[in-house]
Amino acid sequence: MNQPSLFDMHNQTKAGIVFDPKEGIEISKLFPTSETRELNIIPDKYYIYPTGETHPFADMADNLKGNDFPFITSKSDRGIKILKPMLSIHFDYPMITLQSLNEDNNTACILFHKIVGRAFFKPPEGLTWQECERKYVFHHKDNKTWNYRISNLEHIPQKQNITGKRKKAAREDVFEQAKIRGLV
């Protein structure tokens, strides 16, 4: 009979998925200091996993159901914690706040889908992520910004995102958003 090791750091997501902390992708490596000095995320603290968690609003919308959402963990002396993205009525994209080594601002707020994209996509041939920043975006295929599943993202040129790929929002959808935001 195998005894469980005290050093095996297996954990379980809210969705009941067991994950191994050693298999995640370290986030500080996705945003190197040489590229983005303003972020300077603490190394070996945050890890992203491709799937296994539920969306914070899964109980409220059918398109957000399932345990196939990427998730981020934070490692500390007290153990490993799963971080949830921040969702706001004032900003259309889920964000995550991570601790930074910067003296003037000790947190970095990053679009959740941008972390997912950098972790699980490759930059176009011959380019670095820094060179891609102004020319390419991570586009939500279904135009639903809260759907940050890997299968719903694609890395496309900025120009294509603005023109051909983006569908015009239906008049009813625009009005519904205005009602939700208290504009009507």
Phi, psi and omega in degrees: 000130181277131175274137176293138180279139176290344183263351174286121184258056177280141182226172182230136177281171177299330179282357179088010180274128177275131179231154179256117182303338180285348185262357180284170178258126183289124188290325181300333179285340179282337181231072185298148181301326179297334181268315186226083181299330182291339179273297176047055184292142181300125180291152174057030179243322186242135179226144178246144180237145187290332184196164176127000182237162177265159176282146180302337180246026182300329181284353186247348182214131182300322182287353178254004180284159177112163180248036183251025178268141174296156178214160182240138175247155176238128181257134177216182178298334182273355179128204183245133182236139175273126180269142176257142176292151175277135178236130187228150175284347183264350182221134189282346186246138173297141181232164177225140178253125181239149178290143182238159178271000181293140181285321184281331178217111187270015173226154176233125180256120187232142175298130184299317182292337177289322176294315178302313181299313180295327182285323191241005174240164175250147175292157178304151183316124174082000181248153173265168177298324180298318179291334180281336190313315185266347185254339184231154177223161171266109186265139175274114185304320182270006181062019177255105188292342178278351179268089183260026174297149179300319182295343180262357181254150172215151181260110185229161176297144179308316182300320179291325179296321182284326186257271192293321188281328186277127177275144177290135181292140178295148181306319180296321180295319179298315180295319180299318177296320178297319178297315181299321182276001178076023180274344182247000000 
